[in-house]
Amino acid sequence: MKLVHAADLHLGYRAYHRTDPRGINIREADVARAFRELLERAAKLEPELLIIAGDVFHTVRPSNIAIADAFRRLSRFRSETAGTRVVIVAGNHDSPKAAETGSILRLFEEIDGVYVAHHEARRLAFPDLDTAILCLPHAELYGGASVAIEPDPDATHNVLVAHAEIDDERLKLLMDFGAAKLQRNEIEPTDWSYVALGHYHLRTQLAPNMYYAGAIERTSLNIWAEADDARVEKEDTWKRAEWGKGFIEFDLDGGRAVFHKLANPRPVLDLDPILYYDQTPGELDQAIEAAVTGIPDGIAGKIVRLRIFNVPREIYRELDHKKIRGFRTEALHFNLEPKPPQVERRVASGAPGRRMTLREELESFLKARFKPESDSVDREALIALGLRYLHEAEEKESLEGRE
């Protein structure tokens, strides 16, 4: 028996204030197109189950356009694949703070064959498939699950669907804020035929039958962490996940998973940064142009970031901003991000010195002054984790400052 697992659709997501000829935000149209591709390709697989593990919409109150398009697409999917049941759980983006406010996901229950767990846990039984599904939406888990997270002993196949943040170190690269927590030891994968998770935007396998499907487009606070040319971290602790956007096909009988990569997500490129070291503005202009023109098929319609480290403001002001504006016009979004040098200050002794960066202070403290209670603490791994958190905070602050 076959299921398709998708998550984190974020329909209605908007960014960059660019619109298409219909007046729709281009990023919103991108996400809608990815959703359409997801349903079209899933229909061809003819699965018995389509699981959507939360964050169907980007906001609790999405636009009418996003709602209408989602309802129309799901209705068409059900008419074309009458044998496929659709199971949806609400994510943190779908869940209003007050239960009495009501969830927009209830609307989809009007479609025959669509089952929604929007606020409380829901157990579904499909006797003809000899399958039971336990659905754990965000609101159920946020205050602690009120149901036992255990399979139905009378069903051959048991599927667990949850939208939550699992406490696993592999998931620190791109974890969104505001999700319910779920302890890893609360789930025993061997008790289940499949565990379908939502919330983490990179496809990640936590067990042979336990997956985050990842988002279908790049809609997180830090899209650069899921860029097409994202680099592999050097530390062995941090394993690179699959960066492509798509969905998972899983065979409940054979236990085999297949990842289907979507073709439509818009390219996101985080270019190798430029380090300023006394170049003239003209030389820096040449370096910027070389980085941009070095992209094999150009930047047209893409989302691109290029950072320049240690560049003084007076040098940045003298760059060819007309050419930079041209890059911004050509790309959907071109973010040239200057990072000024560290400010010099005088230390207490009166001698000139450079203020330590926050990263340097953290590393110095953890290496020399931090006294763990246990000798088994891996100090280097702790430093790597702390630096990662600082990086995520800086990225979030940078993104929020441009909105």
C-alpha positions as CSV (number, residue, x, y, z in Angstrom):
1,M,0.0,0.0,0.0
2,K,1.3,3.4,-1.0
3,L,1.2,6.8,0.7
4,V,2.5,10.2,-0.3
5,H,3.8,12.5,2.4
6,A,4.1,16.3,1.9
7,A,4.3,19.1,4.4
8,D,4.8,22.9,4.9
9,L,3.0,24.1,1.8
10,H,2.8,27.7,3.1
11,L,0.2,28.7,0.5
12,G,-0.3,32.4,0.4
13,Y,3.3,33.2,1.3
14,R,4.4,36.6,0.0
15,A,7.8,38.3,-0.4
16,Y,9.7,41.0,-2.3
17,H,6.7,43.1,-3.4
18,R,6.9,41.9,-7.0
19,T,3.6,41.0,-8.7
20,D,2.8,39.0,-11.9
21,P,0.6,40.3,-14.7
22,R,-2.5,39.2,-12.7
23,G,-1.5,41.4,-9.8
24,I,-0.5,38.4,-7.6
25,N,2.7,38.4,-5.6
26,I,5.2,36.4,-7.5
27,R,6.3,34.4,-4.5
28,E,2.7,33.6,-3.7
29,A,2.3,32.4,-7.3
30,D,5.5,30.3,-7.0
31,V,4.2,28.5,-4.0
32,A,0.8,27.9,-5.7
33,R,2.6,26.5,-8.7
34,A,4.6,24.1,-6.6
35,F,1.4,22.9,-4.9
36,R,-0.2,22.3,-8.2
37,E,2.8,20.2,-9.4
38,L,2.7,18.3,-6.1
39,L,-0.9,17.3,-6.6
40,E,-0.5,16.5,-10.3
41,R,2.5,14.2,-9.7
42,A,0.9,12.6,-6.7
43,A,-2.2,11.8,-8.7
44,K,-0.1,9.9,-11.2
45,L,1.2,7.7,-8.4
46,E,-2.4,6.8,-7.4
47,P,-1.6,6.4,-3.6
48,E,-4.1,5.1,-1.2
49,L,-3.2,8.0,1.2
50,L,-2.0,11.6,0.7
51,I,-0.7,13.0,4.0
52,I,-0.2,16.8,4.4
53,A,1.7,17.3,7.7
54,G,0.8,20.8,8.5
55,D,1.3,24.5,7.6
56,V,-1.0,24.3,4.6
57,F,-1.2,28.1,4.7
58,H,1.4,30.6,5.7
59,T,-0.9,32.6,7.9
60,V,-4.0,31.8,10.1
61,R,-6.0,34.1,7.9
62,P,-4.8,33.6,4.3
63,S,-6.0,35.6,1.3
64,N,-9.2,34.6,-0.5
65,I,-7.2,33.8,-3.6
66,A,-5.0,31.3,-1.7
67,I,-8.0,29.7,0.0
68,A,-10.0,29.4,-3.2
69,D,-7.1,28.0,-5.2
70,A,-6.3,25.4,-2.5
71,F,-9.9,24.3,-2.3
72,R,-10.2,24.1,-6.1
73,R,-6.9,22.1,-6.4
74,L,-7.8,19.6,-3.7
75,S,-11.3,19.1,-5.1
76,R,-9.9,18.4,-8.5
77,F,-7.3,16.0,-7.0
78,R,-10.1,14.0,-5.2
79,S,-12.2,13.9,-8.4
80,E,-9.2,12.5,-10.4
81,T,-8.1,10.1,-7.6
82,A,-11.2,8.9,-6.0
83,G,-9.4,6.0,-4.3
84,T,-7.0,8.4,-2.4
85,R,-7.8,9.6,1.0
86,V,-6.4,13.0,1.9
87,V,-5.3,13.5,5.6
88,I,-4.4,17.0,6.8
89,V,-3.1,18.1,10.2
90,A,-2.8,21.7,11.2
91,G,0.6,23.3,11.7
92,N,1.6,26.3,13.8
93,H,1.0,28.6,10.9
94,D,-2.6,27.2,10.5
95,S,-3.5,27.3,14.1
96,P,-5.2,30.4,15.7
97,K,-4.2,31.1,19.3
98,A,-7.8,30.7,20.5
99,A,-9.5,27.5,19.6
100,E,-12.9,29.3,19.3
101,T,-11.5,31.4,16.5
102,G,-11.7,28.4,14.2
103,S,-9.3,27.0,11.7
104,I,-9.6,27.7,8.0
105,L,-8.6,24.1,7.4
106,R,-12.1,23.0,8.4
107,L,-13.3,24.2,5.0
108,F,-11.5,21.2,3.4
109,E,-13.7,18.8,5.3
110,E,-16.4,19.8,2.8
111,I,-14.5,17.8,0.2
112,D,-15.4,14.1,0.2
113,G,-12.5,12.0,1.2
114,V,-10.6,14.8,2.9
115,Y,-10.0,14.4,6.7
116,V,-8.6,17.2,8.8
117,A,-7.2,17.3,12.4
118,H,-7.2,21.1,13.0
119,H,-7.1,21.5,16.8
120,E,-7.3,18.2,18.7
121,A,-5.8,14.8,18.1
122,R,-7.7,12.6,15.8
123,R,-7.6,8.9,15.2
124,L,-8.7,7.8,11.8
125,A,-9.5,4.2,10.8
126,F,-9.8,2.9,7.2
127,P,-10.9,-0.7,7.6
128,D,-10.8,-1.3,3.8
129,L,-7.1,-0.4,3.9
130,D,-6.5,-2.2,7.2
131,T,-4.9,1.1,8.3
132,A,-5.2,3.5,11.2
133,I,-3.8,7.0,11.4
134,L,-3.1,9.1,14.5
135,C,-3.1,12.8,13.7
136,L,-1.3,15.2,16.1
137,P,-1.8,18.9,15.0
138,H,0.2,21.7,16.5
139,A,-2.5,22.8,19.0
140,E,-2.8,19.3,20.4
141,L,1.0,19.1,21.0
142,Y,1.6,22.7,22.1
143,G,0.2,22.1,25.6
144,G,1.3,18.5,25.7
145,A,-0.5,15.7,23.9
146,S,-3.7,14.5,25.6
147,V,-3.7,11.2,23.9
148,A,-1.3,8.3,24.1
149,I,1.1,8.3,21.2
150,E,0.7,4.6,20.3
151,P,-0.6,2.6,17.4
152,D,-3.9,0.8,17.0
153,P,-3.2,-2.9,17.7
154,D,-6.1,-4.0,15.5
155,A,-4.6,-2.4,12.3
156,T,-2.0,-3.9,10.1
157,H,-0.7,-0.5,9.1
158,N,-0.3,2.4,11.6
159,V,0.7,5.9,10.5
160,L,1.6,8.7,12.8
161,V,1.2,12.3,11.5
162,A,2.6,15.2,13.6
163,H,3.5,18.8,13.1
164,A,6.2,19.5,15.7
165,E,9.8,20.2,16.4
166,I,11.6,17.0,17.4
167,D,14.5,17.4,19.8
168,D,17.1,16.1,17.3
169,E,20.5,17.8,16.8
170,R,20.2,17.3,13.0
171,L,17.3,19.7,12.9
172,K,19.0,22.9,14.2
173,L,20.0,24.3,10.8
174,L,16.6,25.5,9.7
175,M,14.0,25.2,12.4
176,D,11.2,27.8,12.3
177,F,9.9,29.4,15.5
178,G,6.7,28.8,17.4
179,A,6.2,25.1,16.9
180,A,5.1,22.6,19.5
181,K,7.9,20.4,20.9
182,L,7.9,16.7,20.7
183,Q,10.5,14.6,22.5
184,R,12.3,12.1,20.4
185,N,11.7,9.4,23.0
186,E,8.0,9.9,22.7
187,I,8.1,8.2,19.3
188,E,9.3,4.7,18.7
189,P,9.5,4.3,14.9
190,T,9.4,0.5,15.0
191,D,5.8,0.7,16.5
192,W,4.6,2.5,13.3
193,S,4.4,1.6,9.6
194,Y,5.3,5.2,8.9
195,V,5.9,8.5,10.8
196,A,5.0,11.6,8.7
197,L,6.4,14.8,10.2
198,G,5.9,18.5,9.3
199,H,7.6,21.8,10.4
200,Y,11.2,21.3,9.4
201,H,11.7,22.7,5.9
202,L,14.5,20.4,4.8
203,R,13.7,16.8,3.9
204,T,15.3,14.8,6.7
205,Q,15.2,11.1,7.6
206,L,15.2,10.3,11.4
207,A,14.6,6.6,11.0
208,P,14.0,4.2,8.0
209,N,10.3,5.0,8.2
210,M,10.3,8.4,9.9
211,Y,10.7,11.6,7.8
212,Y,10.3,15.3,7.6
213,A,9.1,15.8,4.0
214,G,10.4,19.3,3.9
215,A,8.7,22.3,2.4
216,I,7.6,22.4,-1.2
217,E,9.1,25.9,-1.7
218,R,11.6,28.1,0.2
219,T,9.4,29.9,2.6
220,S,11.4,29.9,5.9
221,L,12.8,32.9,7.7
222,N,16.3,31.9,6.5
223,I,15.9,30.9,2.8
224,W,19.7,31.1,2.4
225,A,20.1,28.0,4.5
226,E,18.2,26.1,1.9
227,A,19.8,27.7,-1.1
228,D,20.5,25.5,-4.2
229,D,24.3,25.7,-3.7
230,A,24.2,25.4,0.1
231,R,27.5,24.2,1.4
232,V,28.2,21.1,3.5
233,E,29.3,21.9,7.0
234,K,32.7,20.6,7.8
235,E,31.8,19.3,11.2
236,D,30.8,15.6,11.2
237,T,28.0,16.4,13.6
238,W,26.1,18.4,11.0
239,K,25.1,16.3,8.0
240,R,23.7,18.0,4.9
241,A,20.1,17.0,4.2
242,E,18.5,16.8,0.8
243,W,18.2,20.4,-0.4
244,G,15.7,19.8,-3.2
245,K,12.0,20.5,-2.6
246,G,9.4,17.8,-3.1
247,F,7.5,15.0,-1.5
248,I,8.0,11.4,-0.3
249,E,6.4,8.3,-1.6
250,F,6.4,5.4,0.9
251,D,5.5,1.8,0.4
252,L,3.8,0.6,3.7
253,D,4.2,-3.0,2.7
254,G,7.8,-3.0,1.6
255,G,9.1,-0.1,3.7
256,R,10.7,1.7,0.8
257,A,10.8,5.5,0.5
258,V,11.3,7.4,-2.7
259,F,11.8,11.2,-2.8
260,H,10.2,13.1,-5.7
261,K,11.9,16.4,-6.4
262,L,9.6,19.2,-7.7
263,A,10.7,21.0,-10.8
264,N,9.0,24.4,-10.1
265,P,10.6,25.9,-6.9
266,R,12.3,29.1,-7.8
267,P,16.2,29.0,-7.7
268,V,17.8,30.5,-4.6
269,L,21.5,31.2,-4.8
270,D,23.8,32.2,-1.9
271,L,27.0,33.2,-3.7
272,D,30.5,32.8,-2.2
273,P,31.1,35.9,-0.2
274,I,33.6,38.6,-1.1
275,L,36.2,39.6,1.5
276,Y,37.3,43.2,1.3
277,Y,41.1,43.7,1.7
278,D,42.0,47.3,0.6
279,Q,40.6,47.0,-2.9
280,T,39.6,50.1,-4.8
281,P,35.8,50.6,-5.4
282,G,36.5,49.8,-9.1
283,E,38.2,46.5,-8.1
284,L,35.3,45.7,-5.8
285,D,32.8,46.4,-8.6
286,Q,34.7,44.0,-10.8
287,A,34.6,41.3,-8.1
288,I,30.8,41.8,-7.7
289,E,30.2,41.6,-11.5
290,A,32.4,38.5,-11.7
291,A,30.4,36.7,-9.0
292,V,27.1,37.6,-10.6
293,T,28.1,36.8,-14.2
294,G,29.8,33.6,-13.1
295,I,26.4,32.0,-12.6
296,P,26.1,29.7,-15.6
297,D,22.6,30.6,-16.7
298,G,22.5,34.1,-15.1
299,I,20.4,35.6,-12.3
300,A,17.2,36.4,-14.3
301,G,14.2,35.7,-12.1
302,K,16.3,34.1,-9.3
303,I,16.7,35.0,-5.7
304,V,20.3,35.8,-5.0
305,R,22.4,37.0,-2.1
306,L,26.0,38.2,-2.3
307,R,27.7,39.3,1.0
308,I,30.8,41.5,1.2
309,F,32.7,41.2,4.5
310,N,34.8,43.9,6.1
311,V,33.9,46.6,3.6
312,P,34.1,50.2,5.0
313,R,31.0,52.4,4.4
314,E,32.9,55.0,2.4
315,I,34.1,52.3,0.0
316,Y,30.6,50.8,-0.3
317,R,29.1,54.2,-1.1
318,E,31.5,54.6,-4.1
319,L,30.5,51.3,-5.8
320,D,28.7,51.3,-9.1
321,H,25.2,51.4,-7.7
322,K,23.6,51.8,-11.1
323,K,24.9,48.4,-12.1
324,I,23.8,47.0,-8.8
325,R,20.3,48.3,-9.4
326,G,20.5,46.6,-12.8
327,F,21.1,43.3,-11.0
328,R,18.2,43.9,-8.7
329,T,16.0,44.6,-11.7
330,E,17.1,41.4,-13.5
331,A,16.7,39.0,-10.6
332,L,13.5,38.5,-8.7
333,H,15.4,39.6,-5.6
334,F,19.1,40.5,-5.5
335,N,20.5,41.2,-2.0
336,L,23.9,42.7,-1.9
337,E,24.7,42.6,1.8
338,P,27.7,44.7,3.0
339,K,29.2,43.7,6.3
340,P,31.2,46.6,7.8
341,P,34.5,46.0,9.7
342,Q,34.6,45.6,13.5
343,V,34.7,48.9,15.4
344,E,38.0,49.7,17.2
345,R,37.8,50.8,20.8
346,R,40.1,51.5,23.7
347,V,40.3,48.8,26.3
348,A,40.3,49.5,30.0
349,S,44.1,49.9,30.1
350,G,44.0,52.7,27.6
351,A,45.7,50.7,24.9
352,P,44.0,50.6,21.5
353,G,42.3,47.3,20.8
354,R,39.5,45.6,18.8
355,R,36.3,44.8,20.5
356,M,35.8,41.0,20.5
357,T,32.9,39.9,18.3
358,L,30.0,38.1,19.9
359,R,31.2,34.9,18.2
360,E,34.8,35.3,19.6
361,E,33.4,36.0,23.1
362,L,31.3,32.9,22.9
363,E,34.1,30.7,21.7
364,S,36.5,32.2,24.3
365,F,34.1,31.6,27.1
366,L,33.2,28.0,26.2
367,K,36.9,27.1,25.7
368,A,38.4,28.7,28.8
369,R,35.8,29.7,31.4
370,F,32.8,27.3,31.0
371,K,33.0,24.6,33.6
372,P,30.5,21.7,32.7
373,E,29.2,19.5,35.4
374,S,30.1,16.4,33.5
375,D,33.5,15.6,31.9
376,S,31.6,13.9,29.1
377,V,30.6,17.2,27.5
378,D,32.0,17.6,24.0
379,R,33.3,21.2,24.2
380,E,34.0,21.5,20.5
381,A,30.5,20.3,19.6
382,L,29.0,22.7,22.1
383,I,31.0,25.6,20.5
384,A,29.8,24.5,17.1
385,L,26.2,24.5,18.3
386,G,26.5,27.9,19.9
387,L,28.0,29.4,16.8
388,R,25.2,27.9,14.8
389,Y,22.6,29.5,17.0
390,L,24.3,32.9,16.7
391,H,24.3,32.5,12.9
392,E,20.6,31.7,12.8
393,A,19.8,34.7,15.1
394,E,21.8,37.0,12.8
395,E,20.1,35.7,9.7
396,K,16.7,36.2,11.3
397,E,17.5,39.8,12.4
398,S,18.8,40.6,8.9
399,L,15.7,39.3,7.2
400,E,13.3,41.1,9.6
401,G,15.2,44.3,9.1
402,R,14.6,44.3,5.4
403,E,10.8,43.5,5.6
